[in-house]
Amino acid sequence: MSPLDFLVLIGSMVGIAVYGMWRTRGRQNLTAYLKGDPNVGWAAIGISVMATQASAITFISTPGQGYQDGLGFVQNYFGMPLALIIIAAVFLPMYRRSNVYTAYEFLGHRFDTKTRLLGAALFLLQRGLAAGITIYAPAIILSTVFGWRLDLTIILSGLLVIIYTVSGGSEAVTLTQKYQLAVIFGGMVTAFVVLLARLPSNLSLTDALTVAGGFNKLHAVDFSLNVKQRYTFWSGLLGGLFLSLSYFGTDQSQVQRYISGASLRESRLGLMFNAVFKIPMQFFILLLGVLVFVFYQFERPPVFFNETAWNLQAKHDPGERLRSLKQEFAAIHAEKEQLIHNWLDARHAGDRKAEAEAHAQAQAALDRSEAVRADVKTALLAADPHAKTNDSDYVFITFILDHLPHGVIGLLVAAFFAAALSSKAAELNALGSTTTIDFYRHIIKRDASDAHYVTASKWFTLLWGLVALAFALFANLVENLIQAVNIIGSVFYGVVLALFLVAFFLRWVGGTAIFWAALAAQTLVFVLYFSLSISYLWYNFIGCAACVLFSVLIQTALGPTNPPAKALAIS
Amino acid sequence: MTPLDDKATGLPWFKTWRDVYIFVFVSFAIWVGLLVALTVTFS
């Protein structure tokens, strides 16, 4: 990175943080600190919800996913619009009517204290672990590529977000997210425009899409019922609906973003903004990756995108295996490029037979180049059994460094950090709020002043920030950490969602029944997790279904309970 | 929160929340349709 890139990166990140702190300085009102500006409108809410969900990994890894597997991943988001409609119509009015600070406080109103604390504890456990990953995941990629010290990257970016989140609370989070998302979109749109400009001059957009489609990168929707297929319309619709209901409807890091609206209207429109724009946004990011793939059909890519790992092993390559694979890859690439030109020329000439032949030959060449890449990964693993051979996370950052001008590089790296900080800030804010409201104010110190709780919330936010930093610093000691955190999330999410679904839809089920049902369902999930070998995503459904079923059975055995307060009933 | 706040959207074309939800659903359906068209056209 050049000095100009560093100027853009540090200037934008520190500038936004300082602005957020300055605008929210001296806030001592608990509602403003935990819920944010009471006059916030739907656009700010919508942006805040979007910025919270979109972490740095969304913008670093998703183009790599597009490059590797095409557009199919977009199906993962198909359940989200439906989930957001359900949340806007059912969850949101309940939260606002009961005037809560946290989603788990609502459980206390609807059921009892023990259920509220159970929900809050499950959230703290799950989100507290994930908070370290939000900082670690982009830091490991960026420090590897740029040669920065990993610990310093984690500490500096972590401290920056802790300082402004502790200082300004929810209002600072929402305010900074607005500008951070502007940096993110500015960076991604600039990358898109530069990428289009860097494609060969004789290649039209239709040609680019033909190449992408011919190599199976534009297979966006798959209606097959094959459960082994990772991304299909049905798994995206059903699984996505379920996961989005859990995440947007019950995770405090999201709930805190939209319950703060000036009115129910503003909060609802903020959610609908996401329901309309999330799929196009993910499509755009994946398409960026697909176009990077097309670009690299005409410009030779590295044989392995994590060049730091490659160079490390290439130094100790006694049999020169890696060098010979690199040469073989270069030769196949040159042949493939010529075959793609033949394919497009035949297409332009309207010669269907020649087009089909050239396409088949280009596909065979692509298969051979992928086989060489597989051999490279095998060779890297043979040299170092702990080597990370999945290089798709490095595709987009490699393209940025090798082919974008200085200044734009700084803007893109700023976009990645902006995404990391915006989601991290919302997580810390939610962890601090839940600890203060559901544990400290409810159990330890009732009836203190607003100023006291604001101070307590700041300390808890700082504490969680330091926990996340420590977790991020030692994250590399744990094998396959991101997957581990996803598994933890899936193991708990189902039961948490069930607590809220029963609260909203089964009014005759009381606190004792749902509490014991949740414990029984969580135990069942643990037992199944350690005894079955099914995909961990299924535990979301199993935990939820079991908890709902158990609560009905236990309540039936216990007999009728008092109905909940009228204010909490669905009207 | 007033009953008016609950029912009025304040939007020019969508007077009720039901209209807004239908619009969101139709937008989703259009996106799926466009993605299917992209899949079919370039496969």
HADDOCK unambig.tbl for C-alpha pairs under 7 A between the chains (distance, minus, plus):
assign (segid A and resid 85 and name CA) (segid B and resid 21 and name CA) 6.32 0.50 0.50
assign (segid A and resid 210 and name CA) (segid B and resid 42 and name CA) 5.97 0.50 0.50
assign (segid A and resid 213 and name CA) (segid B and resid 42 and name CA) 4.58 0.50 0.50
assign (segid A and resid 213 and name CA) (segid B and resid 43 and name CA) 5.20 0.50 0.50
assign (segid A and resid 214 and name CA) (segid B and resid 42 and name CA) 6.76 0.50 0.50
assign (segid A and resid 214 and name CA) (segid B and resid 43 and name CA) 6.13 0.50 0.50
assign (segid A and resid 216 and name CA) (segid B and resid 43 and name CA) 6.51 0.50 0.50
assign (segid A and resid 218 and name CA) (segid B and resid 38 and name CA) 6.91 0.50 0.50
assign (segid A and resid 218 and name CA) (segid B and resid 39 and name CA) 5.63 0.50 0.50
assign (segid A and resid 218 and name CA) (segid B and resid 42 and name CA) 6.72 0.50 0.50
assign (segid A and resid 219 and name CA) (segid B and resid 39 and name CA) 4.79 0.50 0.50
assign (segid A and resid 219 and name CA) (segid B and resid 43 and name CA) 6.86 0.50 0.50
assign (segid A and resid 220 and name CA) (segid B and resid 35 and name CA) 5.90 0.50 0.50
assign (segid A and resid 220 and name CA) (segid B and resid 36 and name CA) 6.81 0.50 0.50
assign (segid A and resid 220 and name CA) (segid B and resid 39 and name CA) 5.66 0.50 0.50
assign (segid A and resid 221 and name CA) (segid B and resid 35 and name CA) 6.52 0.50 0.50
assign (segid A and resid 221 and name CA) (segid B and resid 36 and name CA) 5.76 0.50 0.50
assign (segid A and resid 221 and name CA) (segid B and resid 39 and name CA) 6.66 0.50 0.50
assign (segid A and resid 264 and name CA) (segid B and resid 5 and name CA) 6.67 0.50 0.50
assign (segid A and resid 264 and name CA) (segid B and resid 6 and name CA) 6.64 0.50 0.50
assign (segid A and resid 265 and name CA) (segid B and resid 5 and name CA) 6.60 0.50 0.50
assign (segid A and resid 265 and name CA) (segid B and resid 9 and name CA) 6.29 0.50 0.50
assign (segid A and resid 275 and name CA) (segid B and resid 24 and name CA) 6.73 0.50 0.50
assign (segid A and resid 276 and name CA) (segid B and resid 24 and name CA) 5.95 0.50 0.50
assign (segid A and resid 276 and name CA) (segid B and resid 27 and name CA) 6.57 0.50 0.50
assign (segid A and resid 276 and name CA) (segid B and resid 28 and name CA) 6.95 0.50 0.50
